[in-house]
Amino acid sequence: MSNQLRIIISGGGTGGHIFPAISIANAIMAKVPDAEILFVGAEGRMEMQRVPAAGYQIKGLPVCGFDRKNLLRNVVVLWKLFKSQRMAKQIIREFRPMAAVGVGGYASGPTLNKCADMGIPCLIQEQNSYAGVTNKLLAKKASKICVAYDGMERFFPADKIENLGNPVRQSLLECRLSREDAARQLGLDPSRKIILIVGGSLGARTLNESVLQHLDLVEQGGADILWQTGKYYYEEIQKRLADHQPTSHLKVTDFISDMGVAYRAADLVVSRAGASSISEFCLLGMPVILVPSPNVAENHQYHNAMALVEKGAAIYVSDADAPSQLLRTALDTVADEKKLKDLHTNILQLAKHQSAEKIADRVIHLAKNSTIS
């Protein structure tokens, strides 16, 4: 086989894993246009659609997570893990990667384990401030560990760590609209302050309830609100809103296709505390209120949020307190020019630029020094 650069990228499950993975792939291709990149994901997970849509080939493994509630089901989980390891080994033999990248998620475990066992150098990219189980298990076998937060020595060998930040969607950084034009494009009044409430593509029930329980504040609050409910909740919310007096200051949508425009229009964002979203806020200098999801492994969103809050770069509202406090906190914050300026200044200082390009350089270096050819 030729010395053409061949890279496997594995992982996924959520956008927080998939977007960085695709960004790294794009950066590798920009540097080495004839490179071959193969993704390995988990069957039935989001990456099996998102990766081909981005123009890359992907192979799926039957791997899945352990069931902590019904231990008997883990017999099937272990069988799928065993099968996934055999399939990963076959994929690696056929593709013969010169380096492998793991971004976290079910598939990266068996894939990078087999790569390391076969002498292929591995780089893992950890998005969160609290390392995921898969990446912690892979750390000893990895040649390089790229992180986005300080203090990750508590999870990984210090000599392998490099803090390069999280790759983000390039399209978010390319919006050239003025705030006023972005607001008008979204059907919002640019003369009023604008709050963007977003709970991810599927939505977040707590954030939605925080608005629904205080619709009177929306009308009186002095700001326009762009509210992404998520597709899962949209129909139910429309029914509940039908019982209330309509307000011109609330724009409701199930999904925002161009987040670059939405961020450009917003004076304040209310969001969960996923690592990729936080990296976007830092690069864009967005004042943000973070409501970490309690339904994530190792409570990692709380740790992500606190890394900003402790530096005056974000406001924290707990999931439990959000229904009673969140909307009032958002309206008070967006009306406070000094607070908005301080949040903007402090979060910008945490931004790490060109993360995807820097990680791509490390991957290419590992590949070029690999004995696999």
Phi, psi and chi 1 to 4 in degrees:
 res  aa     phi    psi   chi1   chi2   chi3   chi4
   1 MET       -  149.1 -167.1  174.7  -76.3      -
   2 SER   -71.5  173.0   71.5      -      -      -
   3 ASN   -87.2   15.0  -72.5  -33.6      -      -
   4 GLN   -57.6  134.4 -177.2  178.8   21.5      -
   5 LEU   -61.3  125.4 -174.0   69.1      -      -
   6 ARG  -128.3  122.9  -59.8 -178.9  -56.8  -79.6
   7 ILE  -128.9  133.8  -53.3  -66.2      -      -
   8 ILE   -99.8  134.9  -89.6 -176.9      -      -
   9 ILE  -121.6  125.9  -59.5  178.0      -      -
  10 SER  -131.2  146.1 -175.0      -      -      -
  11 GLY   132.2 -174.3      -      -      -      -
  12 GLY   140.5 -147.3      -      -      -      -
  13 GLY   103.4  -40.2      -      -      -      -
  14 THR  -137.7  163.7   66.5      -      -      -
  15 GLY   -59.9  -30.6      -      -      -      -
  16 GLY   -63.5  -24.3      -      -      -      -
  17 HIS   -93.8  -38.3  -66.8  -47.4      -      -
  18 ILE   -73.4  -45.1  -62.6  165.3      -      -
  19 PHE   -59.8  -45.7  -67.1  138.3      -      -
  20 PRO   -61.6  -38.8  -25.3   35.6      -      -
  21 ALA   -61.7  -45.5      -      -      -      -
  22 ILE   -67.3  -37.5  -68.4  172.8      -      -
  23 SER   -62.8  -40.8  -65.4      -      -      -
  24 ILE   -64.3  -43.5  -66.9  168.6      -      -
  25 ALA   -60.3  -44.6      -      -      -      -
  26 ASN   -61.6  -39.4  -69.9  -17.9      -      -
  27 ALA   -67.7  -38.6      -      -      -      -
  28 ILE   -62.6  -44.9  -67.5  171.2      -      -
  29 MET   -65.6  -32.8  -65.8  -59.0  -62.4      -
  30 ALA   -67.0  -32.4      -      -      -      -
  31 LYS   -86.6  -34.0  -66.8  172.7 -178.4  -68.6
  32 VAL  -132.6   84.8 -173.1      -      -      -
  33 PRO   -59.8  -24.6  -25.8   35.6      -      -
  34 ASP   -96.3   12.7   66.6  -16.9      -      -
  35 ALA   -65.0  151.4      -      -      -      -
  36 GLU  -107.8  126.8  -69.9 -173.5   43.1      -
  37 ILE  -124.2  128.9  -64.2  177.8      -      -
  38 LEU  -121.3  126.5  174.8   65.3      -      -
  39 PHE   -92.1  145.9  -79.9   75.3      -      -
  40 VAL  -125.7  120.4  179.3      -      -      -
  41 GLY  -124.5 -170.4      -      -      -      -
  42 ALA  -104.6  132.2      -      -      -      -
  43 GLU   -56.7  136.0  -67.2  174.6   -5.4      -
  44 GLY    82.3   -1.3      -      -      -      -
  45 ARG   -97.5  169.3  -56.0  -69.4  -73.4 -176.4
  46 MET   -56.4  -34.5 -172.1 -171.1  -58.7      -
  47 GLU   -62.6  -25.4   58.9  -94.9   26.6      -
  48 MET   -67.7  -18.1  -58.8  -52.8  -66.1      -
  49 GLN  -103.8  -41.7  -73.3   76.6   44.7      -
  50 ARG   -69.5  -37.1  -66.1  -69.1  177.8   88.8
  51 VAL   -68.2  -49.4  168.8      -      -      -
  52 PRO   -59.8  -34.4  -25.8   36.0      -      -
  53 ALA   -63.6  -26.8      -      -      -      -
  54 ALA   -87.1   -1.5      -      -      -      -
  55 GLY    98.1   16.0      -      -      -      -
  56 TYR  -117.8  150.7  -64.9  100.6      -      -
  57 GLN   -79.5  142.5 -178.4 -175.1    4.8      -
  58 ILE  -138.7  142.2 -173.3  168.0      -      -
  59 LYS  -115.6  141.3  -68.0 -175.0  179.1  -68.4
  60 GLY  -104.4  143.2      -      -      -      -
  61 LEU  -110.7  150.9  -57.0  178.6      -      -
  62 PRO   -78.8    6.3   28.1  -34.8      -      -
  63 VAL   -58.9  146.2   64.0      -      -      -
  64 CYS  -148.4  172.7   60.0      -      -      -
  65 GLY   -82.4  160.2      -      -      -      -
  66 PHE   -72.3  143.4  -77.8   93.0      -      -
  67 ASP   -93.4  107.1 -168.4  -33.3      -      -
  68 ARG   -80.3  -14.6  -61.4  178.1 -177.1  179.0
  69 LYS   -92.5  -36.0  -65.0 -179.4  179.3  178.9
  70 ASN  -122.9   93.1 -170.6  -27.4      -      -
  71 LEU   -64.0  -29.0  -63.5  179.6      -      -
  72 LEU   -63.1  -30.7  -72.2  176.3      -      -
  73 ARG   -66.6  -17.8  -69.0 -177.3 -178.5  174.6
  74 ASN   -71.3  -12.1  -70.5  -36.5      -      -
  75 VAL   -60.7  -44.0  173.9      -      -      -
  76 VAL   -67.5  -39.3  175.7      -      -      -
  77 VAL   -60.8  -43.0  173.3      -      -      -
  78 LEU   -66.3  -38.2  -71.6  170.2      -      -
  79 TRP   -64.1  -41.9  179.3   81.8      -      -
  80 LYS   -65.6  -35.9  -72.5 -174.9  175.5 -178.5
  81 LEU   -64.4  -44.9  177.4   59.8      -      -
  82 PHE   -60.5  -46.1  174.1   73.5      -      -
  83 LYS   -62.7  -39.8 -176.1  178.6  179.4 -178.0
  84 SER   -64.7  -37.6  -65.2      -      -      -
  85 GLN   -64.9  -40.5  -70.9  173.9  -26.0      -
  86 ARG   -66.1  -42.2  -67.3 -177.2   60.3 -175.5
  87 MET   -66.4  -40.7  -69.8  174.6   64.2      -
  88 ALA   -61.3  -41.5      -      -      -      -
  89 LYS   -62.0  -39.9 -172.8  173.7 -177.2  178.3
  90 GLN   -67.9  -42.5 -175.5   61.7   32.7      -
  91 ILE   -59.3  -44.4  -69.4  168.2      -      -
  92 ILE   -64.9  -42.1  -65.4  161.3      -      -
  93 ARG   -61.7  -39.3  -80.0  178.8  170.2  169.4
  94 GLU   -74.9  -40.8  -67.4  175.3   -1.4      -
  95 PHE   -85.4  -30.9 -174.3   67.7      -      -
  96 ARG    52.8   61.5  -64.5 -171.8   67.4 -160.6
  97 PRO   -65.1  150.5   27.1  -36.3      -      -
  98 MET   -92.8  -15.7  -60.2  158.6   72.2      -
  99 ALA  -160.8  158.9      -      -      -      -
 100 ALA  -131.7  145.3      -      -      -      -
 101 VAL  -121.6  130.3  179.2      -      -      -
 102 GLY  -116.1  130.5      -      -      -      -
 103 VAL  -111.5    8.8  -63.9      -      -      -
 104 GLY    93.3  159.2      -      -      -      -
 105 GLY   106.1  165.4      -      -      -      -
 106 TYR   -54.6  -46.8  -60.0  140.1      -      -
 107 ALA   -70.2  -26.4      -      -      -      -
 108 SER   -68.2  -25.2   62.4      -      -      -
 109 GLY   -61.3  -65.6      -      -      -      -
 110 PRO   -62.7  -33.9   16.2  -27.7      -      -
 111 THR   -67.9  -50.5  -55.7      -      -      -
 112 LEU   -74.0  -30.6  -95.6   72.8      -      -
 113 ASN   -58.7  -47.4 -102.5  -40.4      -      -
 114 LYS   -68.5  -38.2  -72.8  -59.9  175.8 -176.7
 115 CYS   -59.8  -47.9  -78.8      -      -      -
 116 ALA   -62.0  -41.2      -      -      -      -
 117 ASP   -64.5  -25.3  -70.1  -15.0      -      -
 118 MET   -96.7   11.0  -64.1  166.5   74.7      -
 119 GLY    83.3   14.1      -      -      -      -
 120 ILE   -91.8  124.8  -62.0  159.2      -      -
 121 PRO   -64.4  139.2   21.4  -30.6      -      -
 122 CYS  -122.5  139.2  -62.0      -      -      -
 123 LEU  -118.1  131.2  177.8  148.9      -      -
 124 ILE  -112.8  143.0   59.4  177.0      -      -
 125 GLN  -118.3  115.0 -161.4  -96.3  -32.2      -
 126 GLU  -103.0  117.6  174.2   56.6   58.1      -
 127 GLN   -80.4  -30.9  -60.2   90.4   33.8      -
 128 ASN   -95.9  164.0  -66.8  -66.3      -      -
 129 SER   -79.3  -15.3   61.3      -      -      -
 130 TYR  -119.8  111.6 -162.3   97.3      -      -
 131 ALA   -62.5  143.6      -      -      -      -
 132 GLY   -75.1  159.1      -      -      -      -
 133 VAL   -60.1  -46.0  172.6      -      -      -
 134 THR   -59.6  -47.9  -59.5      -      -      -
 135 ASN   -66.4  -35.2  -80.1  -14.6      -      -
 136 LYS   -63.4  -39.0  -76.2 -169.1  -76.3 -171.6
 137 LEU   -69.9  -30.8  -67.7  172.8      -      -
 138 LEU   -84.6  -14.3  -69.5  170.2      -      -
 139 ALA   -55.6  -41.2      -      -      -      -
 140 LYS   -65.5  -29.1  -70.5 -177.3  179.1  179.9
 141 LYS   -91.2  -13.1  -65.6 -174.9  175.7 -177.4
 142 ALA   -75.1  145.9      -      -      -      -
 143 SER   -84.2  -30.9  -58.3      -      -      -
 144 LYS  -145.7  141.3 -172.2   78.7  173.9  176.0
 145 ILE  -127.8  113.8  -58.4  171.6      -      -
 146 CYS   -99.1  128.0  -64.0      -      -      -
 147 VAL  -124.7  173.1  -59.3      -      -      -
 148 ALA  -121.9   -1.0      -      -      -      -
 149 TYR  -134.5  152.7  -67.9   88.8      -      -
 150 ASP   -73.9  162.7  -66.3  -29.3      -      -
 151 GLY    79.8   15.7      -      -      -      -
 152 MET   -79.8    1.2  -61.4  -59.0  -75.0      -
 153 GLU   -62.9  -18.5  -64.2   84.2    1.1      -
 154 ARG   -72.3  -13.3   57.8 -168.3  169.2  133.1
 155 PHE  -113.0  -31.8  -56.3  111.6      -      -
 156 PHE  -127.7  157.8  -55.9  127.7      -      -
 157 PRO   -60.3  125.5  -22.2   32.9      -      -
 158 ALA   -59.1  -34.1      -      -      -      -
 159 ASP   -73.8  -10.0   59.5  -29.9      -      -
 160 LYS  -100.4  -10.8  -63.5 -178.2  179.7 -178.2
 161 ILE   -85.2  139.5  -65.5  174.5      -      -
 162 GLU  -141.3  127.1 -169.5  169.7    7.4      -
 163 ASN   -89.1  101.6 -171.9  -16.9      -      -
 164 LEU  -114.4   -0.5  -60.2  176.7      -      -
 165 GLY    82.9  178.9      -      -      -      -
 166 ASN  -100.8  131.2  -79.6  -36.8      -      -
 167 PRO   -62.8  142.8  -20.4   33.1      -      -
 168 VAL  -124.2  167.6  -57.6      -      -      -
 169 ARG   -65.6  120.1  -66.6  170.0  -75.4 -178.4
 170 GLN   -60.9  -31.5 -169.3   62.2   31.2      -
 171 SER   -59.9  -28.4   60.0      -      -      -
 172 LEU   -67.1  -29.2  -61.4  178.8      -      -
 173 LEU   -89.0   -5.9  -51.8  177.6      -      -
 174 GLU  -101.7    0.4  -65.3  172.1  -11.0      -
 175 CYS   -68.7  122.8  179.4      -      -      -
 176 ARG  -109.5    8.3  -64.5  -68.8  177.8  -99.4
 177 LEU   -70.3  150.1  -67.5  175.7      -      -
 178 SER   -72.5  163.1   66.6      -      -      -
 179 ARG   -57.5  -42.6  176.2 -169.0  175.1  -82.6
 180 GLU   -63.3  -45.5  -70.1   72.1   20.0      -
 181 ASP   -67.4  -36.8  -72.9  -17.0      -      -
 182 ALA   -64.2  -42.4      -      -      -      -
 183 ALA   -61.5  -46.0      -      -      -      -
 184 ARG   -63.7  -38.7  -68.1 -170.4 -173.4   97.1
 185 GLN   -61.7  -30.0 -174.8  169.4  -48.1      -
 186 LEU   -91.5    1.9  -66.8  165.5      -      -
 187 GLY    77.4   26.4      -      -      -      -
 188 LEU  -110.1  161.1  -59.5  166.6      -      -
 189 ASP   -88.9  110.1 -176.8   -8.3      -      -
 190 PRO   -68.3  -13.7   23.0  -31.8      -      -
 191 SER   -79.9  -11.0   68.1      -      -      -
 192 ARG  -107.9  154.8  -67.1  169.2   62.0   87.0
 193 LYS   -63.7  147.8  -68.3  -68.8 -174.4 -178.0
 194 ILE  -125.4  127.6  -65.2  172.3      -      -
 195 ILE  -109.0  127.8  -59.9  170.4      -      -
 196 LEU  -102.0  121.9  169.5   63.0      -      -
 197 ILE  -112.9  118.5  -60.4  177.4      -      -
 198 VAL  -140.2  128.2   55.8      -      -      -
 199 GLY  -114.6   24.8      -      -      -      -
 200 GLY    89.8  172.2      -      -      -      -
 201 SER   -62.8  -30.3   58.5      -      -      -
 202 LEU   -90.2  -13.4  -63.6  177.8      -      -
 203 GLY    90.1  174.2      -      -      -      -
 204 ALA  -141.0  116.2      -      -      -      -
 205 ARG   -56.3  -42.4 -180.0  177.3  -67.6  -81.8
 206 THR   -60.9  -45.7  -62.9      -      -      -
 207 LEU   -63.2  -39.6  -58.8 -169.5      -      -
 208 ASN   -65.1  -44.0  -69.0  -21.2      -      -
 209 GLU   -65.3  -30.9  -73.1  -62.7  -33.5      -
 210 SER   -63.9  -27.5  -61.1      -      -      -
 211 VAL   -86.3  -48.0  178.7      -      -      -
 212 LEU   -58.9  -33.1  -74.3  168.6      -      -
 213 GLN   -81.3   -4.4  -67.1 -178.2   23.8      -
 214 HIS  -139.6   44.9  -59.7  -77.8      -      -
 215 LEU   -63.5  -25.5  -68.6  171.2      -      -
 216 ASP   -64.5  -34.2   55.5  -35.2      -      -
 217 LEU   -67.8  -31.1  -71.4  178.6      -      -
 218 VAL   -60.4  -44.5  176.2      -      -      -
 219 GLU   -69.3  -34.6 -173.2   61.9   33.3      -
 220 GLN   -94.8   -9.7  -55.7  162.2   11.0      -
 221 GLY   -78.3  -13.7      -      -      -      -
 222 GLY    83.5   11.4      -      -      -      -
 223 ALA  -137.8  154.2      -      -      -      -
 224 ASP   -90.5  145.5  -81.6    4.1      -      -
 225 ILE  -123.1  124.0  -64.3  176.4      -      -
 226 LEU   -99.7  115.9  175.4   57.5      -      -
 227 TRP  -119.6  109.5  176.2   18.5      -      -
 228 GLN   -90.4  110.5  179.3 -176.8  -75.1      -
 229 THR   -80.2  -24.0   64.7      -      -      -
 230 GLY    89.1  145.2      -      -      -      -
 231 LYS   -64.8  -31.0  -65.9 -178.4  178.4 -179.7
 232 TYR   -65.2  -34.8 -178.4   80.0      -      -
 233 TYR  -101.6   -8.6  -61.8  103.8      -      -
 234 TYR   -60.4  -47.9 -177.6   71.4      -      -
 235 GLU   -63.2  -43.7 -173.3  174.5  -21.5      -
 236 GLU   -61.7  -41.5  172.2 -162.4  -15.3      -
 237 ILE   -67.3  -39.7  -73.6  171.3      -      -
 238 GLN   -60.4  -38.3  -71.8  -70.1    8.7      -
 239 LYS   -65.5  -41.3  -69.3  177.5 -179.5  177.0
 240 ARG   -69.9  -34.2  -68.9  175.3   64.3  177.8
 241 LEU   -71.3  -25.0  -72.4  174.5      -      -
 242 ALA   -63.5  -20.7      -      -      -      -
 243 ASP   -87.0   -0.7  -62.5  -30.1      -      -
 244 HIS  -116.1  159.1  -67.6  -90.2      -      -
 245 GLN   -62.4  125.1 -175.7   78.6   15.0      -
 246 PRO   -64.4  146.2   22.4  -31.6      -      -
 247 THR  -126.1  138.6  170.8      -      -      -
 248 SER   -77.7   -7.5   59.6      -      -      -
 249 HIS   -96.0    6.7  -57.0  -47.8      -      -
 250 LEU  -127.4  117.3 -179.1   64.9      -      -
 251 LYS  -110.5  118.6 -177.1  175.4  179.7   62.6
 252 VAL  -108.5  131.7 -174.3      -      -      -
 253 THR  -144.4  150.1 -178.6      -      -      -
 254 ASP   -78.4  -30.7   62.3  -21.7      -      -
 255 PHE  -154.4  138.9 -178.1   72.3      -      -
 256 ILE  -105.7  113.8  -61.6  171.6      -      -
 257 SER   -75.0  -31.6   58.3      -      -      -
 258 ASP  -118.6   90.2 -166.8  -25.9      -      -
 259 MET   -68.6  -23.8  -74.0  -57.7  -60.8      -
 260 GLY   -59.7  -42.3      -      -      -      -
 261 VAL   -68.5  -40.8  175.1      -      -      -
 262 ALA   -63.2  -44.8      -      -      -      -
 263 TYR   -63.7  -38.6  -74.3  148.3      -      -
 264 ARG   -64.8  -34.3 -169.9   71.0 -172.6   92.6
 265 ALA   -78.6  -27.9      -      -      -      -
 266 ALA   -79.0  141.6      -      -      -      -
 267 ASP   -92.0  -23.3  -62.1  -74.1      -      -
 268 LEU  -151.2  140.1  175.6   70.3      -      -
 269 VAL  -115.0  139.8  178.1      -      -      -
 270 VAL  -114.0  125.4  175.8      -      -      -
 271 SER  -152.5  161.6  172.2      -      -      -
 272 ARG   -66.2  179.2  -70.7  -58.0 -158.7 -173.0
 273 ALA  -118.5   43.6      -      -      -      -
 274 GLY   -64.9  148.0      -      -      -      -
 275 ALA   -62.3  -41.8      -      -      -      -
 276 SER   -65.8  -41.5  -68.4      -      -      -
 277 SER   -61.4  -43.6  -64.5      -      -      -
 278 ILE   -61.9  -41.1  -74.8  178.3      -      -
 279 SER   -62.0  -38.1  -65.8      -      -      -
 280 GLU   -64.4  -44.4  -66.6  169.2   -1.9      -
 281 PHE   -60.2  -40.0  -58.3  148.2      -      -
 282 CYS   -64.1  -47.2  -69.1      -      -      -
 283 LEU   -66.2  -32.8  -75.7  166.4      -      -
 284 LEU   -90.3   -9.5  -64.2  169.3      -      -
 285 GLY    68.2   36.3      -      -      -      -
 286 MET   -82.2  124.4  -64.1  -59.3  -53.1      -
 287 PRO   -62.5  133.1  -22.0   34.2      -      -
 288 VAL  -144.7  144.0   60.9      -      -      -
 289 ILE  -106.9  122.7  -62.8  174.5      -      -
 290 LEU  -103.8  131.4  -62.9  172.9      -      -
 291 VAL  -121.8   87.7 -173.5      -      -      -
 292 PRO   -60.5  138.8  -21.1   32.3      -      -
 293 SER   -71.9  133.0  171.3      -      -      -
 294 PRO   -83.3   -5.2   31.7  -34.4      -      -
 295 ASN  -100.9   44.4  -53.9  -48.7      -      -
 296 VAL  -130.5  157.7  -66.1      -      -      -
 297 ALA   -61.0  135.5      -      -      -      -
 298 GLU    58.6   19.0  -50.8  -68.7   -8.0      -
 299 ASN    51.5   38.5 -159.6   22.8      -      -
 300 HIS   -67.3  -25.8   68.2 -108.9      -      -
 301 GLN   -67.2  -33.5  -74.1 -157.7    6.4      -
 302 TYR   -62.0  -45.5  172.2   79.0      -      -
 303 HIS   -64.7  -39.0  -62.4  -75.1      -      -
 304 ASN   -57.9  -47.3  -68.3  -12.4      -      -
 305 ALA   -64.1  -44.5      -      -      -      -
 306 MET   -63.6  -29.3  -72.5  -58.9  103.8      -
 307 ALA   -61.3  -29.8      -      -      -      -
 308 LEU   -88.0  -44.4  -88.2   66.9      -      -
 309 VAL   -59.0  -40.4  172.0      -      -      -
 310 GLU   -66.2  -15.7  -70.7  167.2    0.3      -
 311 LYS  -109.3   16.2  -63.6  178.7 -179.7  178.3
 312 GLY    65.9   24.8      -      -      -      -
 313 ALA  -104.3    1.0      -      -      -      -
 314 ALA  -163.4  162.6      -      -      -      -
 315 ILE  -107.6  138.7  -65.9  171.1      -      -
 316 TYR  -109.1  132.2  164.3   73.4      -      -
 317 VAL  -130.0  128.3  175.0      -      -      -
 318 SER   -71.0  156.4   73.6      -      -      -
 319 ASP   -59.6  -38.2 -171.3   82.5      -      -
 320 ALA   -68.2  -35.7      -      -      -      -
 321 ASP   -86.7  -15.6  -69.7  -22.4      -      -
 322 ALA   -57.3  -46.5      -      -      -      -
 323 PRO   -56.0  -33.5  -28.0   37.6      -      -
 324 SER   -92.2  -26.4   61.5      -      -      -
 325 GLN  -116.5  -24.7  -61.3  178.3   12.4      -
 326 LEU   -61.8  -50.3  179.5   58.2      -      -
 327 LEU   -64.9  -42.0 -166.1   57.6      -      -
 328 ARG   -62.5  -42.3  171.0   52.4   67.2 -166.7
 329 THR   -61.3  -42.1  -60.5      -      -      -
 330 ALA   -64.3  -44.1      -      -      -      -
 331 LEU   -67.5  -39.1  -70.3  166.4      -      -
 332 ASP   -65.7  -40.8  -70.9  -14.2      -      -
 333 THR   -67.7  -44.8  -58.3      -      -      -
 334 VAL   -68.5  -19.4   83.4      -      -      -
 335 ALA   -87.4   -6.6      -      -      -      -
 336 ASP  -103.8   98.0 -173.5  -23.0      -      -
 337 GLU   -60.7  -40.2  -71.6  -69.8  -10.3      -
 338 LYS   -65.1  -41.0 -177.6  179.3 -175.4  -55.5
 339 LYS   -63.3  -43.7 -174.2   64.5  174.7  177.2
 340 LEU   -61.8  -42.6  -70.3  177.7      -      -
 341 LYS   -64.6  -43.2 -176.2  176.8 -179.9 -179.1
 342 ASP   -63.2  -44.0  -71.7  -14.7      -      -
 343 LEU   -62.0  -42.6  -70.9  168.6      -      -
 344 HIS   -60.9  -47.6  167.3   75.3      -      -
 345 THR   -64.2  -44.5  -59.7      -      -      -
 346 ASN   -70.9  -38.2  -67.3  -20.1      -      -
 347 ILE   -74.1  -31.3 -159.1  169.0      -      -
 348 LEU   -61.5  -32.4  -91.9 -179.5      -      -
 349 GLN   -68.3  -16.4  -67.0  175.5    2.8      -
 350 LEU   -94.6   -3.6  -57.3  179.5      -      -
 351 ALA   -69.5  139.9      -      -      -      -
 352 LYS  -119.5  116.3  -67.0 -169.6  178.9  -65.2
 353 HIS   -89.7  153.2  -62.0  -88.2      -      -
 354 GLN    55.5   38.4  -64.1 -175.2  -49.6      -
 355 SER   -60.2  -46.1  -65.5      -      -      -
 356 ALA   -61.4  -42.1      -      -      -      -
 357 GLU   -64.3  -41.3  -69.5   77.6    7.5      -
 358 LYS   -68.6  -40.6  -67.8  174.2 -177.8  176.0
 359 ILE   -65.6  -40.2  -65.0  170.3      -      -
 360 ALA   -58.6  -40.6      -      -      -      -
 361 ASP   -59.1  -42.2  -74.7  -22.8      -      -
 362 ARG   -65.7  -40.3  -79.7   36.3  171.2 -159.4
 363 VAL   -64.7  -45.5  176.2      -      -      -
 364 ILE   -62.9  -39.6  -66.6  167.6      -      -
 365 HIS   -62.0  -45.1  176.6   77.4      -      -
 366 LEU   -60.6  -42.5  -73.0  177.6      -      -
 367 ALA   -65.4  -42.0      -      -      -      -
 368 LYS   -70.1  -23.7  -73.1 -176.4  174.9  178.2
 369 ASN   -97.1    6.9  -73.3  -82.5      -      -
 370 SER   -78.2  152.0  170.7      -      -      -
 371 THR   -84.7   -7.7   57.1      -      -      -
 372 ILE   -81.0  132.9  -52.3  -65.0      -      -
 373 SER  -146.8      -   62.1      -      -      -
